[in-house]
Amino acid sequence: MRPLFAIGFAISSGLIIGGLTIRYIDTHSNEELASKVEWSVVQAVSSQDGKKPSDKIEVVKMDDYSLVGIPVHDARKEIWIMLNSQNPPYYKQLPKGSYVLTEEDLKKILTSGVVTSTVENCLESHVESQ
C-alpha cells in the first residue's frame, strides 16, 4: 500500500504545482497584454496631439481611460499621462521627459475624479513651489 500512496501523493503534488504554475503564468501574461493596450491608448492620444499647441492642461477620455496633456516648452508639445491605469506599470507617460505643474493645474487634474493614487503621487512630485 505504501508505494501506491507515494505514487498518488507525487501525482497529486505534481498536478497542484502544475496548476498553480499555469495560473501564475496566465495571470501575469494577461496583465502584460492589458498593459500593452493601455500603452497603445497613450500612444494614440499623443500622436493625435499634432493639431494645436496649447498652454493649458487638457484632460481627455479614450475608451475607458482618462489622460492628461501637460504642455511643455521645448521641442515636445505636450506630455501625456494616463490617469487611471489598471495594469503595471501604473504610471504611463509619453514622451519621456520632465514637466512642471502648478498647484492649480494639479487641482484641475484631480477634479477629474479618475486619478489613481500612484499617478497622484507622481503628479504631486512635479508641482512647482511658488
C-alpha positions as a Markdown table, in Angstrom:
| # | Residue | x | y | z |
|---|---|---|---|---|
| 1 | Met | 0.0 | 0.0 | 0.0 |
| 2 | Arg | 2.8 | 2.4 | 0.8 |
| 3 | Pro | 4.2 | 2.5 | -2.8 |
| 4 | Leu | 0.7 | 3.3 | -4.1 |
| 5 | Phe | 0.3 | 6.1 | -1.5 |
| 6 | Ala | 3.7 | 7.6 | -2.5 |
| 7 | Ile | 2.8 | 7.4 | -6.2 |
| 8 | Gly | -0.6 | 9.0 | -5.6 |
| 9 | Phe | 0.9 | 11.7 | -3.4 |
| 10 | Ala | 3.6 | 12.5 | -6.1 |
| 11 | Ile | 1.0 | 12.7 | -8.8 |
| 12 | Ser | -1.3 | 14.9 | -6.8 |
| 13 | Ser | 1.5 | 17.2 | -5.8 |
| 14 | Gly | 2.6 | 17.5 | -9.4 |
| 15 | Leu | -0.9 | 18.4 | -10.5 |
| 16 | Ile | -1.3 | 21.0 | -7.9 |
| 17 | Ile | 2.1 | 22.6 | -8.6 |
| 18 | Gly | 1.5 | 22.5 | -12.3 |
| 19 | Gly | -2.0 | 24.1 | -11.9 |
| 20 | Leu | -0.6 | 26.9 | -9.8 |
| 21 | Thr | 2.2 | 27.5 | -12.3 |
| 22 | Ile | -0.2 | 27.7 | -15.2 |
| 23 | Arg | -2.4 | 30.1 | -13.2 |
| 24 | Tyr | 0.6 | 32.3 | -12.3 |
| 25 | Ile | 1.7 | 32.4 | -15.9 |
| 26 | Asp | -1.8 | 33.1 | -17.2 |
| 27 | Thr | -2.4 | 35.9 | -14.7 |
| 28 | His | 0.9 | 37.6 | -15.5 |
| 29 | Ser | 0.6 | 37.3 | -19.2 |
| 30 | Asn | -2.9 | 38.9 | -19.0 |
| 31 | Glu | -1.5 | 41.8 | -17.1 |
| 32 | Glu | 1.2 | 42.3 | -19.7 |
| 33 | Leu | -1.3 | 42.1 | -22.5 |
| 34 | Ala | -3.6 | 44.6 | -20.8 |
| 35 | Ser | -0.7 | 46.9 | -20.2 |
| 36 | Lys | 0.1 | 46.9 | -23.9 |
| 37 | Val | -3.4 | 48.0 | -24.6 |
| 38 | Glu | -3.0 | 50.9 | -22.2 |
| 39 | Trp | 0.3 | 51.9 | -23.8 |
| 40 | Ser | -1.4 | 51.9 | -27.2 |
| 41 | Val | -4.1 | 54.3 | -25.9 |
| 42 | Val | -1.4 | 56.7 | -24.6 |
| 43 | Gln | 0.4 | 56.4 | -27.9 |
| 44 | Ala | -2.8 | 57.1 | -29.9 |
| 45 | Val | -3.6 | 60.2 | -27.9 |
| 46 | Ser | -0.1 | 61.6 | -28.0 |
| 47 | Ser | 0.1 | 61.0 | -31.8 |
| 48 | Gln | -3.2 | 63.0 | -32.3 |
| 49 | Asp | -1.6 | 65.8 | -30.4 |
| 50 | Gly | 0.0 | 67.4 | -33.5 |
| 51 | Lys | -3.1 | 69.5 | -34.2 |
| 52 | Lys | -2.6 | 72.6 | -32.0 |
| 53 | Pro | -0.1 | 73.8 | -29.4 |
| 54 | Ser | -1.7 | 74.6 | -26.1 |
| 55 | Asp | -0.6 | 76.3 | -22.9 |
| 56 | Lys | -3.4 | 74.7 | -20.8 |
| 57 | Ile | -3.8 | 71.3 | -19.1 |
| 58 | Glu | -6.1 | 69.1 | -21.2 |
| 59 | Val | -7.9 | 66.1 | -19.8 |
| 60 | Val | -9.3 | 63.7 | -22.5 |
| 61 | Lys | -11.1 | 60.4 | -22.5 |
| 62 | Met | -10.4 | 57.5 | -24.8 |
| 63 | Asp | -12.3 | 54.2 | -24.4 |
| 64 | Asp | -12.3 | 53.6 | -20.6 |
| 65 | Tyr | -9.2 | 55.6 | -20.0 |
| 66 | Ser | -8.6 | 59.2 | -19.0 |
| 67 | Leu | -5.4 | 61.0 | -19.9 |
| 68 | Val | -3.9 | 64.5 | -19.2 |
| 69 | Gly | -1.9 | 66.5 | -21.6 |
| 70 | Ile | 0.6 | 68.7 | -19.9 |
| 71 | Pro | 2.2 | 71.5 | -22.1 |
| 72 | Val | 6.0 | 71.7 | -22.1 |
| 73 | His | 8.0 | 74.4 | -23.6 |
| 74 | Asp | 10.6 | 72.6 | -25.7 |
| 75 | Ala | 10.5 | 70.5 | -28.8 |
| 76 | Arg | 7.7 | 68.4 | -27.4 |
| 77 | Lys | 4.3 | 70.0 | -27.5 |
| 78 | Glu | 2.7 | 68.0 | -24.6 |
| 79 | Ile | 3.4 | 65.2 | -22.3 |
| 80 | Trp | 0.6 | 62.7 | -22.0 |
| 81 | Ile | -0.1 | 60.7 | -18.8 |
| 82 | Met | -2.7 | 58.0 | -18.2 |
| 83 | Leu | -4.6 | 58.9 | -15.1 |
| 84 | Asn | -6.4 | 55.6 | -14.4 |
| 85 | Ser | -4.1 | 52.8 | -15.5 |
| 86 | Gln | -5.2 | 49.4 | -14.2 |
| 87 | Asn | -2.1 | 47.4 | -15.0 |
| 88 | Pro | 1.6 | 47.6 | -14.2 |
| 89 | Pro | 3.3 | 49.9 | -14.6 |
| 90 | Tyr | 0.6 | 52.1 | -13.0 |
| 91 | Tyr | 2.3 | 55.3 | -14.3 |
| 92 | Lys | 2.4 | 55.6 | -18.0 |
| 93 | Gln | 3.8 | 58.8 | -19.7 |
| 94 | Leu | 4.7 | 59.7 | -23.3 |
| 95 | Pro | 7.1 | 61.1 | -24.3 |
| 96 | Lys | 9.6 | 60.7 | -21.6 |
| 97 | Gly | 10.9 | 63.9 | -20.0 |
| 98 | Ser | 10.3 | 66.4 | -17.3 |
| 99 | Tyr | 7.4 | 68.7 | -16.7 |
| 100 | Val | 6.2 | 71.2 | -14.1 |
| 101 | Leu | 2.7 | 71.7 | -12.7 |
| 102 | Thr | 1.2 | 74.5 | -10.7 |
| 103 | Glu | -1.0 | 73.7 | -7.7 |
| 104 | Glu | -3.9 | 75.0 | -9.8 |
| 105 | Asp | -3.0 | 72.5 | -12.6 |
| 106 | Leu | -2.9 | 69.6 | -10.1 |
| 107 | Lys | -6.3 | 70.6 | -8.6 |
| 108 | Lys | -7.8 | 70.6 | -12.1 |
| 109 | Ile | -6.4 | 67.2 | -12.9 |
| 110 | Leu | -7.5 | 65.7 | -9.6 |
| 111 | Thr | -11.1 | 67.1 | -10.0 |
| 112 | Ser | -11.5 | 64.7 | -12.9 |
| 113 | Gly | -12.1 | 62.1 | -10.2 |
| 114 | Val | -10.3 | 59.3 | -12.0 |
| 115 | Val | -6.7 | 59.7 | -10.9 |
| 116 | Thr | -5.1 | 56.6 | -9.2 |
| 117 | Ser | -3.1 | 57.1 | -6.1 |
| 118 | Thr | 0.2 | 56.2 | -7.9 |
| 119 | Val | -0.4 | 58.8 | -10.6 |
| 120 | Glu | -1.5 | 61.4 | -8.0 |
| 121 | Asn | 1.8 | 60.9 | -6.1 |
| 122 | Cys | 3.8 | 61.3 | -9.3 |
| 123 | Leu | 2.0 | 64.4 | -10.3 |
| 124 | Glu | 2.4 | 65.9 | -6.8 |
| 125 | Ser | 6.2 | 65.5 | -7.2 |
| 126 | His | 6.1 | 67.8 | -10.2 |
| 127 | Val | 4.3 | 70.7 | -8.5 |
| 128 | Glu | 6.3 | 73.9 | -8.7 |
| 129 | Ser | 6.7 | 75.6 | -5.3 |
| 130 | Gln | 5.6 | 79.3 | -5.5 |
